[in-house]
Amino acid sequence: MPIDAARCRRIFDQVLDAARALGADDAEVIIAAGTHALTRFANNAIHQNVAERSAHLSVRVQMDGRTARATTNRLDGESIRQVVAEAAALTRLQEPDPELLPMAEGCAEPEMSRWHAGTAQATPAERAQAVAEAIALVESAGQTAAGIYATGESITAILNSRGVAGYYPETMSHFSITAMAADSSGWAKGCAPNHRDLDSTAMARSAQQKAVASHAPVELTPGDYTVILEPAAVLDLVGQMFGDFSATAIADGRSFLCDRIGRKLFGENITIYDDACHALQAGAPFDGEGLPRRKLTLVDGGVVRDVAYCRQAAHLAAVAPTGHGFPLPNEYGEAPANIVIAGDDTSLEAMIASTERGILVTRLWYIREVDPYEKIMTGMTRDGTFLIEGGRIAGGVRNFRFNQALPEMLSKVEALSPSVRASGEEAFDMVVPAMKVRDFHFTEVTRF
């Protein structure tokens, strides 16, 4: 481990001694440490291999209704005393906050392990071998490959003077590849705590085949189409709305869920959870104040049910916190972080076969918000956009820009695949299905 639980405790004891010597009522530490390595390739060759070992100590002190935080990447005794002094000095400069609660009390946290020795100890040679095989597949089709293969391990710990003590170790691996041809491209990406679960060869083959199948793309008229969104496209688009499932955002009037809790906003086939303990999820089982993350049913049969509550928002609403708060102080409150969208049993192939005319989308990018209350998003397709005719892939099409309201889209889902752990570029990793959606709004054709 980068830093074991016993050393985290010793660091906290040093922080607490220094904080009390400065008159602080309470102290909290968040420790994040890890070792991360990355092999990068482009133009069908590895051109970079880097590795980094890092550790960060974030100290928050609380006194007289005030709180502030300071951070350092040095863990020697003198640096620890200095960062505590900085946090205390910043705290004294704050105005008292009448809504500031005492620090969280200690509580039991769910135990889980997502640490795999093989991933933590993966070598540059192992990554290079996987990359070489992926490049060979792409190069065999006369294409050019680019991407990354990363492996690493990390720990997150939180301790405070009121008994909170959370420690979570994890390994993570990522593989991403883009296959580029003269007038087309294909893409695939995956991540997993155990790098043995990443099939880089299969991802390379998928990217290569998409680039072949989408060559000589035709230009279609913008308009409303039936679309099949692969899991990465679902993640990056639907993932834009989960910051709104926040009690603080609702109280501030900046959520599209204002006055909509308990209402049916989506189709009956849409059920969404936040579940840190899900077998395909990752990340610490506790939040930024050390509370255990509760499972939330965000959407049940299209009806909005639960939202996340940090301790302060829960106190103001006289409800129990859900364990989704960000480290204090912050402006945003809380948000769900372990999204699971329930799937069904329709395969991607069956979705295509059942579509008389539509568009298959591999991924989306450059997604931006147009209307925050209706949750209208704009963005573009990329790296594998295909015309479906008569239940078959007819060929590649020029990429589209879209303008699409997410509640409307999720009310028009006709089919769902089984859910998988997915990775994209515009939102954090989630467990999501592919979706077949009718009347998806494409507004213009892009230049490429």
C-alpha positions, 0 to 999 in steps of 0.5 A: 500500500502507498500508506497503510492504515497505521501510518494514517493514524500516526499522521492524524495523531500528529495533526491532532496534537498540533491543532490542540496546541493552537487552540483548535476545538476539532481537527480532521484529516483526509489523506490521499496517496497512490502510485500511478503508471501510464504507457502512452502510444500514438502513430502505432508506437509507444512514445511515453512511459511515466510513473508517479508516486504522490501523497496529499494531506488535507487538514481541516480545523474547527473552532468557535463556529469557524472552519478552514482547510489547508493542504500539503504534499509533505508528510514529515513532522515539520510540514505537518505542523506547518499545514495545521498552523496554516489551517488554524490561521485561515480558520481564524480569518473566517466569519462564524458560520451559524449553520456549521455543525460539529464534526461528524461522530465516529461510525462503522463503515462497510468493509470492502476490498477493490485492491488487486496485487497484480494491478498494483504491481503491473510492470511497463513490460506488461503494459507494453505487451498489451499495447503492442498487440493492440497496435498490431491489430489496428495496423493490420487494417492500415490504420493508426492507433493512439491511446493509453494503458494506465495502472495504479493503486491508491488509498483514501483515509479520513480521520477526525477528533470525534472518532471518524476513521475510514480507510479505503485501498483500491487499484484501478486500470484504464485502457483507451484506444482510437483507431484512425483511418483516412476518413473514419475512426473507431474508439473503445475504452474500459476500466477495472480495479483488476487489470486482468478484467480489461480485454485490451485486444477486444477493445482494439479489435472493436475500434479497428472494426468501427473505423473500417465500417464507418469509412466513406461516411455519407451525410444525412439530413439533421432531424429526429432519429431513432438512436442506439447509444452504446454504454459510453455514450449513455454515460457521458450524456446521462451523466450530466444530470446527477449533480442535480440529485443534490439537496443543496442544489435543490435548496439553491434553486440550481437543480432541474429537480426543483419541485419535481421530487416524487414526479414521473419525469422519465419512462417506466423502464428507467430505474437508477441507483447510487450504490457504492457497494455494487460489484461493478462500482469503485471508490471509497464507501464513505464521503468527504466527512467520513459518513458511510454512503447509503444506497439511494434509489434516485429514480424508480420506474421513472419517478424521482425518489431519493436525492443525496444529503450531506450532513448540513443539508440533512440537518436543515431538512430534518432528515438523515444524511446519506453519506454523499457530502463533499469535504468541507468547506465547499459550495456544492454540498453533495452529489451521488457518485456511484451511479447504476442505471438498471438495464434489461436483457436486449443485446446491442445486436438485437437493438440493431436488428429491431431498428428499421432506420436509425443511428448507432452512436459509439460515443459523444463529446464536447457536451455542454448544458443549454438549458439547466432547468429542462436539462437540455444538452448539446454535443457531438457524435464521434469515432463511430457513427453509423446508419442502420437500415432494415435492421443492419449497419448500412455504413458510416455517416458524418457526425452530428451535433445534437440538442437533447433534453435528458428527461425527454430522452429518458422518456423515450427509451425503447430498449435497454441492454444489460448494464456494464461498467463503462468509461467515457470522457465527459463524465465519471465511470458508471454502471450503465446499459446501452439504450435504444431511444426514439426521436433523438434530436440531431440539429446539424452535421459537423465538418468531419 
